[in-house]
Amino acid sequence: MTSSTSGVTSTSSSTAATTAATTSSSSTSTLSSILTTLGAGSGLDTTNLVNELVAASQDPIQQQLDTQSTTNSNRISALGTITSDLSALNTSLSSLVSGGSLLTQPSVSDTSVLTATAESGSRLSNLSGSIKVEQLAQAQSISTTAYDSSKTFDAGTLIFTNSYGSATVSIDAGSSLSDVAKAINKKQAGFTATVLTQSSGQQQLMITGMTGDAYGFSVSGSGGASDINYDKSANSGSMTVNVAAQDAKLSYNNVEVTRSSNTFDDLISGVSINLKSASSQPVTLGSTRQTSNVRQAVLNFVDAYNELYSDISTNTAIGTSSSSAGALANDAGVRTLKSSLNSMINQKLSSTGSYSTLGEIGVSINRDGTLTADTTQLDTALANDPDSVEALFNPTQSTSNSAVSITSSIGKVTPGTYKLSDVTYDESGNITGAKLNGKDMLVSGKSLIASSDSTAAGLVLKISGTSVTDSTISIDAGVGGAVNQLYTQMTSSGGALTASKNTYTKVASAITQKETDLTSKMSTYRTRLTTQFTAMNTAVSGYKSTLSFLKQQISLWTKDSSSS
């Protein structure tokens, strides 16, 4: 057996050596390839591999979210631009209207005697007359004798009395003159106290009432304040009268009138008057139309409108692809705004005179939706009926009956025409009822108030006399009022633009949440991969150790075979 085996081995030694050498070479190449693949020493570069796998999973989703975020941000930005344009248009018109630069203004022949301004909604084109100012209204002012600055008062009270009632001021013990003044002012009863310091260092208490004869007052001190007193009816007391209370005396078109203040708005309808000095000569009143301002306002409105409309058109363009479409191509809120703007040109804005719409004075819509102002037609309208053109830009309210006045403020009532009817009175002449467009009105003395469920909610009327039975009430928005109403509707809590803004804000929040969720998911994924590859790397390191051992054994076996 041994001899035979030895013989075989000996006979095949050359072939075996060749085979062993080939096997050794092949094994070494395979091991080298495996080790190269797995990496030397520490094994796989798991950090880089994990990063690539996480990126492969995260990047496509993140790219989608980035695209959605950019699109949504563009929508928010475009919506902000359009809202800002609408706000600018509304603000500029509101400033023009409130500033009175589009209203016919009263003119006066001597502004050193008085000034006059038009109130919102007034119509003064036919204003004429004269005012003679005989004396200005004054507020009573009285002062105490001079006290040393160290003067203090024992506890006491001051009772102020005028035609409208009385007020009591308490004085604390140990009060200085300054403390007494503070106590009077704190009461806020229509009296102002001031401490005057003389060059000698002594002090006086000066008390001033409100303007007008009826606000002339008496003051009665008791207790520690007993030496602070003045009796107006007897013109006596410890205090000195510096200025006597008096009403303003004037005559309007030779009719004498008095007013408790030097500023009033109830002498001439629609005119606020401020008296500045008395004069022996009457001041002539007239009116000055703001024709050039109204003309420029029309042109400025067209320019501002076109800027707004251009931004709307650009951002709502449909486009041939998603990349060429406007950011707000499918936005319902902006489409609503666009439609409302288109209808404004032929909207009835005034019921005064020859012109009731912008289209009638030369403003027309181009095929692209922008506006054009025909200046020739505009100038003709201004020449034919300037009051009517003026009314288009100024909100107004009027009644067909001179005994019915509107006391609610301009802009408070929805524009429209309302019918006052069925005004009834009792035997004493008190109003007992009235209807507005068939709905009962609330009665408060001589005032009638539209019910809260009426389309004229907010309207307040005042009735003079007992003969009024009906009247037509006209509330006109004007361009300023129409734009303000549109702006309010669009940007209110339930407005179309607000709804769009809320939608995009929610989308932005949703995208942010998705990004947060993705980051969290990828963090978990990264942790799992790192754990798995760390375990695998540990296993591979073990395999490499085994392979290294096998390689050594194979090498030894090969050498042994070769030496045989």
VEXDREN-2710 file (C-alpha; in Angstrom, 1 decimal):
% VEXDREN-2710
k/r/px/py/pz
1/MET/0.0/0.0/0.0
2/THR/2.8/2.3/1.0
3/SER/5.0/1.4/-1.9
4/SER/2.1/1.7/-4.3
5/THR/1.1/5.1/-2.9
6/SER/4.7/6.3/-3.0
7/GLY/5.0/5.2/-6.5
8/VAL/1.9/7.0/-7.6
9/THR/3.1/10.1/-5.8
10/SER/6.5/9.9/-7.2
11/THR/5.2/9.3/-10.7
12/SER/2.8/12.2/-10.5
13/SER/5.0/14.7/-8.6
14/SER/5.7/16.9/-11.6
15/THR/2.0/17.1/-12.5
16/ALA/1.0/17.7/-8.8
17/ALA/3.5/20.5/-8.4
18/THR/2.2/22.2/-11.5
19/THR/-1.4/21.8/-10.3
20/ALA/-0.5/23.1/-6.8
21/ALA/1.3/26.0/-8.2
22/THR/-1.7/26.8/-10.4
23/THR/-4.1/26.4/-7.5
24/SER/-2.0/28.6/-5.3
25/SER/-1.8/31.3/-8.0
26/SER/-5.6/31.2/-8.5
27/SER/-6.4/31.3/-4.8
28/THR/-4.1/34.1/-4.2
29/SER/-5.7/36.1/-7.1
30/THR/-9.2/35.4/-5.7
31/LEU/-8.3/36.4/-2.2
32/SER/-6.6/39.5/-3.5
33/SER/-9.7/40.4/-5.4
34/ILE/-12.0/39.8/-2.3
35/LEU/-9.7/41.8/-0.1
36/THR/-9.5/44.6/-2.6
37/THR/-13.3/44.6/-2.8
38/LEU/-13.8/44.6/1.0
39/GLY/-11.0/47.0/1.7
40/ALA/-7.8/46.4/3.6
41/GLY/-7.6/46.3/7.4
42/SER/-10.8/48.1/8.7
43/GLY/-13.0/46.7/5.9
44/LEU/-15.8/48.7/4.1
45/ASP/-16.0/52.5/3.9
46/THR/-19.4/52.4/5.5
47/THR/-19.6/56.1/6.1
48/ASN/-19.4/57.0/2.4
49/LEU/-21.6/54.1/1.5
50/VAL/-24.3/55.1/4.0
51/ASN/-24.2/58.7/2.8
52/GLU/-24.7/57.7/-0.8
53/LEU/-27.6/55.4/0.1
54/VAL/-29.3/58.0/2.2
55/ALA/-28.8/60.6/-0.5
56/ALA/-30.2/58.3/-3.1
57/SER/-33.4/58.0/-1.0
58/GLN/-33.6/61.6/0.2
59/ASP/-32.6/63.7/-2.8
60/PRO/-35.5/62.9/-5.2
61/ILE/-38.1/63.7/-2.5
62/GLN/-36.2/66.8/-1.3
63/GLN/-36.0/68.0/-4.9
64/GLN/-39.8/67.7/-5.2
65/LEU/-40.3/69.6/-1.9
66/ASP/-37.9/72.3/-3.0
67/THR/-39.8/72.7/-6.3
68/GLN/-43.1/72.9/-4.4
69/SER/-41.6/75.4/-1.9
70/THR/-40.3/77.6/-4.7
71/THR/-43.6/77.5/-6.5
72/ASN/-45.5/78.3/-3.4
73/SER/-43.1/81.1/-2.4
74/ASN/-43.5/82.7/-5.9
75/ARG/-47.3/82.6/-5.4
76/ILE/-47.0/84.3/-2.0
77/SER/-44.7/86.9/-3.4
78/ALA/-47.0/87.6/-6.4
79/LEU/-50.0/87.8/-4.2
80/GLY/-48.2/90.2/-1.9
81/THR/-47.3/92.4/-4.9
82/ILE/-50.9/92.5/-6.1
83/THR/-52.3/93.2/-2.7
84/SER/-49.8/96.0/-2.2
85/ASP/-50.7/97.5/-5.5
86/LEU/-54.4/97.5/-4.6
87/SER/-53.6/99.0/-1.2
88/ALA/-51.5/101.7/-2.8
89/LEU/-54.4/102.6/-5.1
90/ASN/-56.8/102.7/-2.2
91/THR/-54.5/104.7/0.0
92/SER/-53.8/107.3/-2.7
93/LEU/-57.5/107.8/-3.5
94/SER/-58.4/107.9/0.2
95/SER/-55.8/110.6/0.8
96/LEU/-57.0/112.7/-2.1
97/VAL/-60.6/112.4/-0.9
98/SER/-59.9/113.1/2.8
99/GLY/-57.5/115.9/1.9
100/GLY/-60.2/117.7/0.0
101/SER/-58.0/118.4/-3.0
102/LEU/-60.7/117.0/-5.3
103/LEU/-63.6/118.9/-3.7
104/THR/-64.7/122.4/-4.6
105/GLN/-63.4/124.5/-1.8
106/PRO/-64.9/127.6/-0.2
107/SER/-62.9/130.8/-0.8
108/VAL/-62.8/133.7/1.7
109/SER/-61.7/137.3/1.0
110/ASP/-59.7/137.7/4.2
111/THR/-58.1/134.6/5.8
112/SER/-56.8/136.7/8.7
113/VAL/-60.5/136.9/9.9
114/LEU/-61.6/133.4/9.2
115/THR/-60.9/130.3/7.1
116/ALA/-63.3/127.8/5.6
117/THR/-62.9/124.3/4.3
118/ALA/-65.2/121.8/2.6
119/GLU/-66.4/118.8/4.5
120/SER/-66.3/115.4/2.9
121/GLY/-69.3/114.8/0.6
122/SER/-70.2/118.5/0.3
123/ARG/-71.2/120.3/-2.9
124/LEU/-70.2/123.9/-2.8
125/SER/-70.1/125.1/-6.4
126/ASN/-72.8/127.7/-5.8
127/LEU/-71.5/129.0/-2.4
128/SER/-71.8/132.7/-1.9
129/GLY/-72.4/135.1/1.0
130/SER/-70.6/137.0/3.6
131/ILE/-69.7/136.7/7.3
132/LYS/-69.0/139.6/9.7
133/VAL/-67.2/138.6/12.9
134/GLU/-68.0/140.9/15.8
135/GLN/-66.2/139.0/18.6
136/LEU/-64.5/135.7/19.1
137/ALA/-65.5/133.1/21.6
138/GLN/-63.4/133.0/24.8
139/ALA/-62.9/130.6/27.7
140/GLN/-63.1/132.0/31.2
141/SER/-59.8/132.2/33.0
142/ILE/-59.3/133.1/36.7
143/SER/-56.3/133.2/39.0
144/THR/-55.6/133.2/42.8
145/THR/-53.5/135.7/44.7
146/ALA/-49.7/134.9/44.8
147/TYR/-48.6/132.4/47.4
148/ASP/-45.1/131.5/48.7
149/SER/-43.8/128.4/47.0
150/SER/-43.9/126.6/50.3
151/LYS/-47.6/127.1/50.7
152/THR/-49.6/124.0/51.6
153/PHE/-53.4/123.5/52.1
154/ASP/-55.3/121.6/54.7
155/ALA/-57.9/119.1/53.5
156/GLY/-60.9/120.6/51.7
157/THR/-63.0/120.6/48.6
158/LEU/-63.5/122.7/45.5
159/ILE/-66.9/122.8/43.9
160/PHE/-67.0/124.0/40.2
161/THR/-70.4/125.1/38.8
162/ASN/-71.5/126.2/35.3
163/SER/-74.7/126.0/33.2
164/TYR/-74.2/122.3/32.6
165/GLY/-73.9/121.2/36.2
166/SER/-71.2/120.9/38.9
167/ALA/-68.1/118.9/39.8
168/THR/-66.4/118.4/43.2
169/VAL/-62.6/118.1/43.6
170/SER/-61.1/116.8/46.8
171/ILE/-57.9/118.4/48.2
172/ASP/-55.7/116.3/50.4
173/ALA/-54.1/117.7/53.6
174/GLY/-50.6/119.0/53.0
175/SER/-51.2/119.6/49.3
176/SER/-49.0/122.2/47.5
177/LEU/-50.4/124.5/44.9
178/SER/-49.1/122.1/42.3
179/ASP/-51.0/119.3/44.0
180/VAL/-54.2/121.3/43.9
181/ALA/-53.7/121.8/40.1
182/LYS/-53.1/118.1/39.6
183/ALA/-56.3/117.2/41.5
184/ILE/-58.3/119.6/39.3
185/ASN/-56.9/118.3/36.1
186/LYS/-57.3/114.7/37.2
187/LYS/-61.1/115.3/37.6
188/GLN/-61.4/116.0/33.8
189/ALA/-64.5/118.0/34.3
190/GLY/-63.8/120.6/31.7
191/PHE/-61.4/122.8/33.8
192/THR/-57.7/123.1/33.3
193/ALA/-55.4/124.3/36.1
194/THR/-51.9/125.7/35.7
195/VAL/-49.4/127.0/38.3
196/LEU/-47.7/130.2/37.3
197/THR/-44.4/131.1/39.0
198/GLN/-43.6/134.8/39.3
199/SER/-40.1/136.3/39.1
200/SER/-40.2/136.7/42.8
201/GLY/-40.6/133.0/43.2
202/GLN/-44.3/133.3/44.4
203/GLN/-46.9/131.1/42.7
204/GLN/-50.5/131.6/41.4
205/LEU/-53.1/129.0/40.5
206/MET/-54.8/129.7/37.1
207/ILE/-58.0/127.9/36.2
208/THR/-59.4/127.9/32.7
209/GLY/-62.8/126.6/31.5
210/MET/-64.1/125.6/28.1
211/THR/-64.9/128.1/25.3
212/GLY/-68.3/129.8/25.4
213/ASP/-70.5/131.9/27.7
214/ALA/-72.4/128.8/28.9
215/TYR/-69.1/127.4/30.2
216/GLY/-68.4/130.4/32.4
217/PHE/-68.0/129.0/35.9
218/SER/-67.9/129.6/39.7
219/VAL/-65.7/127.8/42.1
220/SER/-66.4/127.5/45.8
221/GLY/-63.7/126.3/48.2
222/SER/-64.3/124.9/51.6
223/GLY/-62.0/123.6/54.5
224/GLY/-58.4/124.2/53.7
225/ALA/-59.3/125.4/50.2
226/SER/-61.7/128.1/51.3
227/ASP/-59.6/131.0/49.9
228/ILE/-59.9/129.6/46.4
229/ASN/-63.3/130.9/45.3
230/TYR/-65.1/132.9/42.7
231/ASP/-68.8/133.7/42.1
232/LYS/-69.5/134.3/38.4
233/SER/-73.0/135.7/38.9
234/ALA/-71.8/138.3/41.4
235/ASN/-68.4/138.7/39.8
236/SER/-66.8/138.5/43.2
237/GLY/-64.5/136.3/45.2
238/SER/-60.8/135.9/46.2
239/MET/-59.8/135.0/42.6
240/THR/-59.3/137.5/39.8
241/VAL/-60.9/137.2/36.3
242/ASN/-58.3/137.3/33.6
243/VAL/-60.5/136.5/30.7
244/ALA/-64.3/136.5/30.7
245/ALA/-66.3/133.7/29.1
246/GLN/-68.1/134.7/25.9
247/ASP/-69.6/133.3/22.8
248/ALA/-68.5/134.2/19.3
249/LYS/-70.8/136.8/17.7
250/LEU/-71.1/137.1/14.0
251/SER/-73.6/137.7/11.2
252/TYR/-74.1/135.6/8.2
253/ASN/-75.7/137.4/5.3
254/ASN/-76.8/140.1/7.8
255/VAL/-78.4/137.5/10.2
256/GLU/-76.9/137.6/13.6
257/VAL/-75.8/134.3/15.2
258/THR/-73.7/133.1/18.1
259/ARG/-71.5/130.1/18.6
260/SER/-69.8/128.8/21.7
261/SER/-66.7/127.9/19.8
262/ASN/-64.6/129.6/17.2
263/THR/-64.7/126.5/15.1
264/PHE/-68.0/125.1/13.9
265/ASP/-69.7/123.4/10.9
266/ASP/-73.4/124.0/11.5
267/LEU/-73.7/127.5/10.0
268/ILE/-73.3/126.6/6.3
269/SER/-74.0/123.1/5.2
270/GLY/-70.8/121.3/4.1
271/VAL/-68.5/124.0/5.4
272/SER/-66.3/124.0/8.5
273/ILE/-65.4/127.5/9.6
274/ASN/-62.6/128.7/11.9
275/LEU/-62.8/132.2/13.3
276/LYS/-59.5/133.9/13.8
277/SER/-60.2/137.6/14.6
278/ALA/-62.9/140.2/14.9
279/SER/-63.4/142.6/12.0
280/SER/-65.5/145.6/11.2
281/GLN/-65.6/144.5/7.6
282/PRO/-67.5/141.4/6.3
283/VAL/-65.6/138.6/4.7
284/THR/-67.0/137.5/1.3
285/LEU/-67.5/133.7/0.7
286/GLY/-67.3/132.0/-2.6
287/SER/-66.1/128.7/-4.1
288/THR/-63.1/127.4/-6.0
289/ARG/-63.3/124.4/-8.2
290/GLN/-60.4/121.9/-8.2
291/THR/-60.8/121.2/-11.9
292/SER/-57.1/120.6/-12.6
293/ASN/-56.8/118.3/-9.5
294/VAL/-59.8/116.3/-10.7
295/ARG/-58.4/116.0/-14.2
296/GLN/-55.0/114.8/-12.8
297/ALA/-56.7/112.4/-10.5
298/VAL/-58.4/110.7/-13.4
299/LEU/-55.1/110.3/-15.2
300/ASN/-53.3/109.1/-12.0
301/PHE/-56.1/106.6/-11.4
302/VAL/-55.7/105.2/-14.9
303/ASP/-51.9/104.8/-14.4
304/ALA/-52.3/103.2/-10.9
305/TYR/-55.1/100.9/-12.2
306/ASN/-52.9/99.8/-15.2
307/GLU/-49.9/99.0/-12.9
308/LEU/-52.2/96.8/-10.7
309/TYR/-53.8/95.2/-13.7
310/SER/-50.5/94.5/-15.4
311/ASP/-49.2/92.7/-12.3
312/ILE/-52.4/90.7/-12.2
313/SER/-52.2/89.8/-15.9
314/THR/-48.5/88.8/-15.6
315/ASN/-49.1/86.6/-12.6
316/THR/-52.3/85.0/-14.0
317/ALA/-51.0/84.2/-17.5
318/ILE/-52.0/80.6/-18.5
319/GLY/-48.8/79.9/-20.5
320/THR/-48.0/77.0/-22.7
321/SER/-46.2/75.1/-19.9
322/SER/-45.9/75.1/-16.2
323/SER/-42.6/77.1/-16.6
324/SER/-44.2/79.9/-18.6
325/ALA/-47.5/80.1/-16.7
326/GLY/-48.0/82.9/-14.1
327/ALA/-47.5/82.1/-10.5
328/LEU/-51.2/82.7/-9.8
329/ALA/-52.6/81.3/-13.0
330/ASN/-55.2/79.2/-11.2
331/ASP/-55.8/81.5/-8.2
332/ALA/-59.5/82.1/-7.6
333/GLY/-59.0/85.1/-5.4
334/VAL/-57.0/87.1/-8.0
335/ARG/-59.5/86.1/-10.7
336/THR/-62.3/87.5/-8.5
337/LEU/-60.3/90.8/-8.1
338/LYS/-59.6/90.9/-11.9
339/SER/-63.3/90.5/-12.7
340/SER/-64.3/93.2/-10.1
341/LEU/-61.8/95.7/-11.6
342/ASN/-63.2/95.1/-15.1
343/SER/-66.7/95.9/-14.0
344/MET/-65.7/99.1/-12.1
345/ILE/-65.4/101.2/-15.3
346/ASN/-69.1/101.0/-16.0
347/GLN/-70.2/100.9/-12.4
348/LYS/-72.6/103.7/-11.3
349/LEU/-70.5/105.8/-8.9
350/SER/-72.6/108.9/-8.6
351/SER/-76.2/110.1/-9.0
352/THR/-75.2/113.8/-9.3
353/GLY/-75.3/115.5/-12.7
354/SER/-74.6/114.4/-16.2
355/TYR/-72.0/111.7/-15.5
356/SER/-72.4/108.6/-13.4
357/THR/-69.6/106.3/-14.6
358/LEU/-65.9/106.6/-15.5
359/GLY/-66.7/105.4/-19.0
360/GLU/-68.9/108.5/-19.6
361/ILE/-66.0/110.9/-19.0
362/GLY/-63.6/109.1/-21.4
363/VAL/-62.1/106.2/-19.4
364/SER/-62.3/103.0/-21.5
365/ILE/-61.0/99.4/-21.3
366/ASN/-58.4/98.2/-23.8
367/ARG/-58.5/94.7/-25.3
368/ASP/-55.8/93.6/-22.8
369/GLY/-57.8/94.9/-19.8
370/THR/-55.8/98.0/-19.1
371/LEU/-57.4/101.5/-19.2
372/THR/-57.0/104.5/-21.5
373/ALA/-58.2/108.0/-20.7
374/ASP/-59.5/110.1/-23.6
375/THR/-58.3/113.5/-22.5
376/THR/-60.4/115.3/-25.1
377/GLN/-63.6/113.6/-23.8
378/LEU/-62.4/114.2/-20.2
379/ASP/-61.8/117.9/-20.8
380/THR/-65.2/118.2/-22.5
381/ALA/-66.9/116.6/-19.5
382/LEU/-65.1/118.9/-17.1
383/ALA/-66.2/121.9/-19.1
384/ASN/-69.8/120.8/-19.4
385/ASP/-70.5/119.6/-15.8
386/PRO/-67.4/119.9/-13.5
387/ASP/-69.6/119.2/-10.4
388/SER/-70.6/115.8/-11.9
389/VAL/-67.1/114.8/-12.7
390/GLU/-66.0/115.9/-9.2
391/ALA/-68.7/113.8/-7.7
392/LEU/-67.3/110.7/-9.5
393/PHE/-64.2/110.9/-7.3
394/ASN/-65.8/111.9/-4.0
395/PRO/-68.2/109.8/-1.9
396/THR/-71.4/111.8/-1.3
397/GLN/-74.7/111.4/0.5
398/SER/-77.8/113.6/0.0
399/THR/-81.5/113.7/0.5
400/SER/-84.3/115.0/-1.7
401/ASN/-85.9/116.8/1.3
402/SER/-84.1/119.7/2.9
403/ALA/-85.7/118.9/6.2
404/VAL/-84.0/115.5/6.2
405/SER/-80.3/115.5/7.0
406/ILE/-77.9/112.5/7.1
407/THR/-75.9/112.5/10.3
408/SER/-74.0/109.2/9.8
409/SER/-70.5/109.6/8.5
410/ILE/-69.4/109.4/4.9
411/GLY/-68.5/105.8/3.9
412/LYS/-70.5/104.1/6.7
413/VAL/-73.5/103.1/4.6
414/THR/-73.5/100.8/1.6
415/PRO/-73.8/102.9/-1.6
416/GLY/-77.3/103.0/-3.1
417/THR/-80.6/104.8/-3.3
418/TYR/-83.0/104.4/-0.3
419/LYS/-86.6/105.5/0.1
420/LEU/-87.7/107.1/3.4
421/SER/-91.5/106.8/3.8
422/ASP/-94.4/106.7/6.3
423/VAL/-92.9/109.1/8.8
424/THR/-95.5/109.6/11.6
425/TYR/-95.9/111.9/14.5
426/ASP/-97.9/112.1/17.7
427/GLU/-100.0/115.1/18.8
428/SER/-96.9/116.7/20.4
429/GLY/-94.9/116.5/17.1
430/ASN/-92.7/113.6/18.3
431/ILE/-91.8/111.0/15.6
432/THR/-93.5/107.7/16.3
433/GLY/-92.4/105.7/13.3
434/ALA/-90.8/105.6/9.8
435/LYS/-89.8/103.1/7.2
436/LEU/-86.8/102.8/4.9
437/ASN/-87.3/100.7/1.8
438/GLY/-90.3/99.2/3.6
439/LYS/-88.5/98.3/6.8
440/ASP/-89.2/99.9/10.1
441/MET/-86.6/102.3/11.4
442/LEU/-85.6/102.8/15.0
443/VAL/-86.7/106.1/16.5
444/SER/-84.5/108.1/18.8
445/GLY/-85.9/111.6/19.4
446/LYS/-85.7/113.4/16.1
447/SER/-83.3/110.8/14.7
448/LEU/-84.2/107.8/12.6
449/ILE/-81.8/104.8/12.5
450/ALA/-81.8/102.1/9.8
451/SER/-82.3/98.6/11.3
452/SER/-79.2/96.3/11.6
453/ASP/-80.6/93.9/9.0
454/SER/-81.2/96.7/6.4
455/THR/-79.0/97.1/3.4
456/ALA/-78.6/100.7/4.7
457/ALA/-77.3/99.5/8.1
458/GLY/-75.5/102.4/9.7
459/LEU/-77.6/105.1/8.2
460/VAL/-78.8/107.8/10.6
461/LEU/-81.2/110.6/9.6
462/LYS/-82.3/113.7/11.5
463/ILE/-85.7/115.2/10.9
464/SER/-86.4/118.9/11.2
465/GLY/-90.0/120.0/11.9
466/THR/-93.1/117.8/11.7
467/SER/-94.1/117.9/8.1
468/VAL/-91.6/115.4/6.6
469/THR/-93.3/112.2/5.3
470/ASP/-90.8/110.9/2.8
471/SER/-87.5/111.5/1.1
472/THR/-85.1/109.9/-1.3
473/ILE/-81.7/109.1/0.2
474/SER/-78.7/108.9/-2.1
475/ILE/-75.4/107.3/-1.0
476/ASP/-72.8/107.5/-3.7
477/ALA/-69.4/105.8/-3.4
478/GLY/-67.4/107.6/-6.0
479/VAL/-64.2/106.0/-7.3
480/GLY/-62.5/106.4/-3.9
481/GLY/-65.4/104.7/-2.1
482/ALA/-65.6/102.0/-4.7
483/VAL/-61.9/101.1/-4.5
484/ASN/-62.0/101.2/-0.7
485/GLN/-65.0/98.9/-0.7
486/LEU/-63.3/96.5/-3.1
487/TYR/-60.1/96.6/-1.1
488/THR/-62.0/95.9/2.1
489/GLN/-63.9/93.1/0.6
490/MET/-60.8/91.5/-0.9
491/THR/-58.6/91.8/2.2
492/SER/-61.1/91.2/5.0
493/SER/-61.0/88.0/7.1
494/GLY/-63.4/86.4/4.6
495/GLY/-62.0/88.1/1.5
496/ALA/-60.9/86.4/-1.7
497/LEU/-57.3/87.6/-1.4
498/THR/-57.1/86.6/2.2
499/ALA/-58.4/83.2/1.4
500/SER/-55.7/82.7/-1.2
501/LYS/-53.1/83.9/1.3
502/ASN/-54.3/81.5/3.9
503/THR/-54.2/78.7/1.4
504/TYR/-50.5/79.4/0.5
505/THR/-49.6/79.8/4.1
506/LYS/-51.0/76.3/4.9
507/VAL/-49.1/74.9/1.9
508/ALA/-45.9/76.4/3.2
509/SER/-46.6/74.9/6.6
510/ALA/-47.3/71.5/5.1
511/ILE/-44.1/71.6/3.0
512/THR/-42.1/72.5/6.1
513/GLN/-43.7/69.6/8.0
514/LYS/-42.9/67.2/5.1
515/GLU/-39.3/68.4/5.2
516/THR/-39.2/67.8/9.0
517/ASP/-40.7/64.4/8.5
518/LEU/-38.2/63.5/5.7
519/THR/-35.3/64.6/7.8
520/SER/-36.5/62.5/10.7
521/LYS/-37.1/59.5/8.4
522/MET/-33.7/59.8/6.8
523/SER/-32.1/60.1/10.2
524/THR/-33.7/56.8/11.2
525/TYR/-32.7/55.2/7.9
526/ARG/-29.1/56.4/8.3
527/THR/-29.0/54.9/11.8
528/ARG/-30.4/51.6/10.6
529/LEU/-27.9/51.5/7.7
530/THR/-25.0/52.4/9.9
531/THR/-26.0/49.6/12.3
532/GLN/-26.3/47.1/9.6
533/PHE/-23.1/48.0/7.8
534/THR/-21.2/48.1/11.1
535/ALA/-22.4/44.5/11.8
536/MET/-21.5/43.4/8.3
537/ASN/-18.1/45.1/8.5
538/THR/-17.5/43.2/11.8
539/ALA/-18.5/40.0/10.1
540/VAL/-16.3/40.8/7.0
541/SER/-13.4/41.5/9.3
542/GLY/-13.8/38.0/10.8
543/TYR/-14.1/36.5/7.3
544/LYS/-10.9/38.3/6.3
545/SER/-9.1/36.9/9.3
546/THR/-10.2/33.4/8.3
547/LEU/-9.2/34.0/4.7
548/SER/-5.8/35.3/5.8
549/PHE/-5.3/32.1/7.9
550/LEU/-6.4/29.9/5.0
551/LYS/-4.0/31.7/2.7
552/GLN/-1.2/31.0/5.0
553/GLN/-2.2/27.3/5.2
554/ILE/-2.5/27.0/1.5
555/SER/0.9/28.6/1.1
556/LEU/2.4/26.1/3.5
557/TRP/0.6/23.3/1.8
558/THR/1.9/24.5/-1.6
559/LYS/5.5/24.7/-0.3
560/ASP/5.2/21.2/1.2
561/SER/3.9/19.8/-2.0
562/SER/6.7/21.5/-4.0
563/SER/9.4/20.2/-1.7
564/SER/8.0/16.7/-2.1
END
